[in-house]
Amino acid sequence: MKRFVLVVLIAVSVFACGKKTRPVSKDSFNLPLPAERSVKITEKGMKITNISDEYVMFTEKAGYDDKDCLQKFTFLTRLNPEESFLDKGVKQGHKYVYRLSYYDRFLDLYSEKKNVIVTYSKPIEIKTFDYRITDAVKAQLEIAYPDNLEYYELYVNGKKLYEGRKDNVTAALLNEEVNNIEIIPYDIYGNKGDVFKTRIDLTAGKFIPAPRRLRSIVGNTFVIISWESVEKAEKYKFYINQGNGFVMKTEVETNFYRYENKPEKCVKFGIKASAGKAESEMSVLNVCP
């Protein structure tokens, strides 16, 4: 009996103790760095957001003096997870450094510090946007922007088509589909402005072909220009080339136009079909007296 009790005690001693694990040092933990997108320019100042759902975020701030030397960092704010703070103490065209760091309350551990350098300027935006559809299923985009724009990026259906600052851009579109347009402006400090979004809906078949089979009848004092009617066209624009390019003279709903000023020499006339914002390419007819 004594022997049985001794064996049980030995077994309990072996299996109950098990293997002891070593305690993990805090030095073996590395907290992630705060993201640069935690600092965002707004109309009313700099918005600081703790995008972490786990860590506290500390923010320090420093500006630059007249000699462009970095000043001393001062504490700005302590943000709990997913909390925000608006720094209104910024001036247009002034440069600032925001120093961010995470803090784990349970481990009493800080992350390394992340510097975000920003020149504050109120977010720019695209002023106006317009377009017209041409014969080749392309859109002639007309874009107006503020003077402090450095450049913009143009995306059509998620594909980047242009980068620059032209106020007129031709973009290829997908016919019979909805085309998603995005314009992302950047100011002279490199700050991203408000993203402009719109759609050009071509599902209704807004593609307008150019007028065909242009003809002319030359009278004593007039010229009649006629053409085949274009399906879905609502109006026709009548142009004349006066030496410095084509100039629109009038707009008609018929498939002919009587020009009451017979030219003394050969002149080129142009016709475009249109329907709403859709506009065909120009068809040209050379008429001689």
C-alpha positions as CSV (number, residue, x, y, z in Angstrom):
1,M,0.0,0.0,0.0
2,K,2.8,2.4,0.9
3,R,4.4,1.6,-2.5
4,F,1.2,2.5,-4.4
5,V,0.9,5.8,-2.6
6,L,4.5,6.6,-3.3
7,V,4.1,6.0,-7.1
8,V,1.0,8.2,-7.2
9,L,2.8,11.0,-5.4
10,I,5.7,10.8,-7.9
11,A,3.3,10.9,-10.9
12,V,1.4,13.9,-9.6
13,S,4.7,15.7,-8.9
14,V,5.9,15.1,-12.5
15,F,2.7,15.9,-14.4
16,A,1.5,18.8,-12.2
17,C,4.6,20.9,-12.4
18,G,5.1,20.8,-16.2
19,K,7.6,22.9,-18.0
20,K,7.9,26.5,-16.7
21,T,8.0,29.3,-19.3
22,R,10.3,32.2,-19.2
23,P,8.6,35.7,-18.7
24,V,8.6,37.8,-21.9
25,S,10.5,41.0,-21.8
26,K,8.8,44.3,-22.8
27,D,11.8,44.9,-25.0
28,S,10.7,42.1,-27.3
29,F,7.5,44.0,-28.3
30,N,7.5,46.5,-31.1
31,L,4.5,48.8,-31.5
32,P,3.6,49.9,-35.0
33,L,4.4,53.4,-36.2
34,P,1.4,55.8,-36.6
35,A,0.4,56.4,-40.2
36,E,1.0,59.6,-42.1
37,R,-2.7,59.8,-43.0
38,S,-3.3,60.5,-39.3
39,V,-2.6,64.1,-40.1
40,K,-5.0,65.7,-42.6
41,I,-5.5,69.3,-43.9
42,T,-9.0,70.7,-43.5
43,E,-10.6,74.1,-44.1
44,K,-10.5,75.0,-40.4
45,G,-7.0,73.6,-39.5
46,M,-5.1,70.4,-39.2
47,K,-7.1,67.3,-38.2
48,I,-5.1,64.8,-36.1
49,T,-6.8,61.4,-35.9
50,N,-5.8,58.3,-34.0
51,I,-6.7,55.6,-36.5
52,S,-5.7,52.8,-34.1
53,D,-8.4,51.0,-32.3
54,E,-5.9,49.7,-29.7
55,Y,-3.3,52.2,-28.8
56,V,-3.2,55.7,-27.4
57,M,-1.5,58.3,-29.6
58,F,0.6,61.2,-28.5
59,T,1.1,64.2,-30.7
60,E,3.8,66.9,-30.5
61,K,4.2,69.8,-32.8
62,A,6.9,72.2,-34.0
63,G,7.0,75.0,-36.5
64,Y,9.8,76.8,-38.4
65,D,11.2,80.3,-37.7
66,D,11.9,83.0,-40.3
67,K,15.3,81.3,-41.1
68,D,13.5,78.0,-41.8
69,C,15.0,76.4,-38.7
70,L,12.9,73.9,-36.8
71,Q,11.7,75.2,-33.4
72,K,11.3,73.2,-30.2
73,F,8.6,70.5,-30.1
74,T,5.8,71.0,-27.7
75,F,3.0,68.6,-26.6
76,L,-0.1,69.1,-28.6
77,T,-2.6,66.3,-27.6
78,R,-3.2,62.8,-26.3
79,L,-5.8,60.8,-28.3
80,N,-7.6,57.7,-27.3
81,P,-8.2,55.0,-29.9
82,E,-10.2,56.4,-32.9
83,E,-10.3,59.9,-31.3
84,S,-9.7,63.1,-33.3
85,F,-8.3,66.6,-32.5
86,L,-8.5,69.8,-34.6
87,D,-5.4,72.0,-34.5
88,K,-6.5,75.5,-35.3
89,G,-3.1,77.1,-34.5
90,V,-1.9,77.0,-38.1
91,K,-1.4,79.7,-40.7
92,Q,-1.6,79.6,-44.5
93,G,1.7,78.8,-46.2
94,H,3.5,77.9,-42.9
95,K,5.3,74.6,-42.4
96,Y,4.8,72.4,-39.4
97,V,6.1,69.0,-38.1
98,Y,3.8,66.7,-36.2
99,R,5.6,64.0,-34.2
100,L,3.3,61.0,-33.5
101,S,3.8,58.0,-31.3
102,Y,1.7,55.2,-30.0
103,Y,1.4,54.1,-26.3
104,D,0.3,50.7,-25.1
105,R,-1.4,51.2,-21.7
106,F,-1.1,47.6,-20.7
107,L,2.5,47.1,-21.5
108,D,3.5,50.7,-20.6
109,L,5.4,50.8,-23.9
110,Y,5.9,53.5,-26.5
111,S,6.4,53.1,-30.2
112,E,9.1,54.9,-32.2
113,K,8.1,58.4,-33.3
114,K,6.8,59.3,-36.7
115,N,7.4,62.8,-38.2
116,V,4.8,64.2,-40.6
117,I,5.8,67.4,-42.3
118,V,3.0,69.6,-43.7
119,T,2.8,73.1,-45.2
120,Y,-0.7,74.2,-44.3
121,S,-3.0,75.6,-47.0
122,K,-6.7,75.3,-47.2
123,P,-7.8,72.4,-49.4
124,I,-8.2,73.4,-53.1
125,E,-11.0,72.1,-55.2
126,I,-12.0,72.0,-58.9
127,K,-14.1,75.0,-59.5
128,T,-16.2,73.9,-62.5
129,F,-16.4,70.9,-64.8
130,D,-18.1,70.5,-68.1
131,Y,-17.9,68.1,-71.0
132,R,-19.2,67.3,-74.5
133,I,-19.2,64.0,-76.3
134,T,-17.5,63.8,-79.7
135,D,-17.9,61.5,-82.7
136,A,-15.0,59.1,-81.6
137,V,-16.7,58.3,-78.3
138,K,-14.4,60.8,-76.6
139,A,-15.2,63.6,-74.1
140,Q,-13.8,67.0,-74.4
141,L,-13.4,67.9,-70.7
142,E,-13.4,71.6,-69.6
143,I,-11.8,72.0,-66.1
144,A,-11.5,75.3,-64.1
145,Y,-9.2,75.4,-61.1
146,P,-7.8,77.9,-58.6
147,D,-4.5,79.8,-59.2
148,N,-2.6,77.9,-56.5
149,L,-3.1,74.5,-58.2
150,E,0.2,72.8,-59.1
151,Y,-1.4,70.0,-61.1
152,Y,-4.3,67.5,-61.1
153,E,-4.6,63.8,-61.9
154,L,-7.5,62.7,-64.2
155,Y,-8.9,59.2,-63.8
156,V,-11.6,57.6,-66.0
157,N,-13.0,54.3,-64.7
158,G,-10.1,54.0,-62.3
159,K,-7.4,54.4,-65.0
160,K,-5.1,57.4,-64.9
161,L,-5.3,59.3,-68.2
162,Y,-3.7,62.6,-67.5
163,E,-1.5,64.6,-65.1
164,G,-1.0,68.3,-65.6
165,R,-2.9,71.6,-65.5
166,K,-4.6,71.9,-68.9
167,D,-8.1,73.4,-68.8
168,N,-9.2,71.3,-71.8
169,V,-8.5,67.5,-72.0
170,T,-9.7,64.9,-74.4
171,A,-10.6,61.6,-72.7
172,A,-11.6,58.3,-74.3
173,L,-14.9,56.9,-72.9
174,L,-16.7,53.6,-72.9
175,N,-19.8,53.8,-75.1
176,E,-23.1,52.4,-73.7
177,E,-21.6,52.4,-70.1
178,V,-21.4,54.7,-67.1
179,N,-18.0,56.3,-67.0
180,N,-16.7,57.3,-63.6
181,I,-14.6,60.5,-63.6
182,E,-12.2,61.5,-60.8
183,I,-10.1,64.6,-60.6
184,I,-7.5,64.9,-57.8
185,P,-6.0,68.4,-57.4
186,Y,-2.7,69.2,-55.7
187,D,-1.6,72.6,-54.6
188,I,1.7,74.3,-54.9
189,Y,2.8,72.8,-51.6
190,G,2.1,69.3,-52.8
191,N,-1.1,69.0,-50.6
192,K,-3.9,66.8,-52.0
193,G,-7.1,68.7,-52.4
194,D,-10.7,67.7,-52.4
195,V,-11.4,64.8,-54.9
196,F,-13.9,65.8,-57.6
197,K,-16.1,62.9,-58.7
198,T,-18.8,62.8,-61.4
199,R,-20.2,60.3,-63.9
200,I,-20.8,60.5,-67.7
201,D,-23.6,58.2,-68.5
202,L,-23.4,56.8,-72.1
203,T,-25.9,53.9,-71.4
204,A,-28.5,55.8,-73.4
205,G,-26.3,55.9,-76.5
206,K,-25.2,59.5,-76.5
207,F,-22.7,58.8,-79.2
208,I,-23.5,61.1,-82.2
209,P,-22.0,60.4,-85.6
210,A,-20.9,63.2,-87.9
211,P,-23.3,64.3,-90.6
212,R,-22.6,62.6,-94.0
213,R,-23.1,63.4,-97.7
214,L,-22.9,67.2,-97.5
215,R,-24.1,68.9,-100.7
216,S,-24.3,72.5,-101.8
217,I,-26.6,74.6,-104.1
218,V,-25.0,77.9,-105.2
219,G,-27.5,80.6,-106.1
220,N,-27.0,84.2,-107.2
221,T,-26.8,85.6,-103.7
222,F,-26.9,82.6,-101.4
223,V,-25.6,79.1,-100.8
224,I,-27.7,76.2,-99.5
225,I,-25.8,73.4,-97.6
226,S,-27.7,70.2,-97.0
227,W,-26.7,66.8,-95.4
228,E,-28.3,63.5,-94.3
229,S,-30.2,63.6,-91.1
230,V,-28.3,62.0,-88.2
231,E,-30.1,59.6,-85.9
232,K,-30.7,60.9,-82.3
233,A,-29.4,64.4,-83.4
234,E,-31.5,67.3,-81.9
235,K,-29.7,70.2,-83.6
236,Y,-27.0,71.0,-86.1
237,K,-24.3,73.6,-85.7
238,F,-23.3,75.5,-88.8
239,Y,-19.7,76.8,-89.2
240,I,-17.8,78.8,-91.7
241,N,-14.0,79.0,-92.1
242,Q,-13.1,82.7,-92.4
243,G,-9.4,82.2,-92.6
244,N,-8.6,82.0,-88.9
245,G,-10.4,78.7,-88.2
246,F,-14.0,77.7,-88.1
247,V,-16.6,80.0,-86.5
248,M,-20.1,78.9,-85.6
249,K,-22.7,81.0,-87.3
250,T,-26.0,79.5,-86.2
251,E,-27.7,76.4,-84.9
252,V,-30.7,74.7,-86.8
253,E,-33.0,71.8,-86.3
254,T,-33.3,71.0,-90.0
255,N,-30.8,69.1,-92.2
256,F,-30.1,72.1,-94.4
257,Y,-29.2,75.8,-94.1
258,R,-29.4,78.7,-96.4
259,Y,-26.4,81.0,-96.1
260,E,-27.4,84.4,-97.4
261,N,-23.9,85.7,-98.2
262,K,-22.6,84.1,-101.4
263,P,-18.8,83.9,-101.1
264,E,-16.6,85.5,-103.8
265,K,-14.0,82.7,-103.5
266,C,-13.9,79.1,-102.3
267,V,-15.0,78.7,-98.7
268,K,-15.2,75.8,-96.3
269,F,-18.4,75.1,-94.4
270,G,-18.7,72.8,-91.4
271,I,-21.6,71.0,-89.8
272,K,-21.8,69.3,-86.4
273,A,-24.7,67.2,-85.0
274,S,-25.6,67.6,-81.4
275,A,-27.9,66.1,-78.7
276,G,-27.6,67.5,-75.2
277,K,-23.9,67.4,-74.3
278,A,-23.2,65.0,-77.1
279,E,-21.6,66.5,-80.1
280,S,-20.3,64.9,-83.3
281,E,-17.1,65.7,-85.0
282,M,-17.2,68.3,-87.8
283,S,-18.0,67.4,-91.4
284,V,-16.5,69.8,-93.9
285,L,-17.6,70.8,-97.4
286,N,-15.6,73.1,-99.7
287,V,-17.9,75.4,-101.8
288,C,-16.7,77.5,-104.7
289,P,-18.8,80.2,-106.4
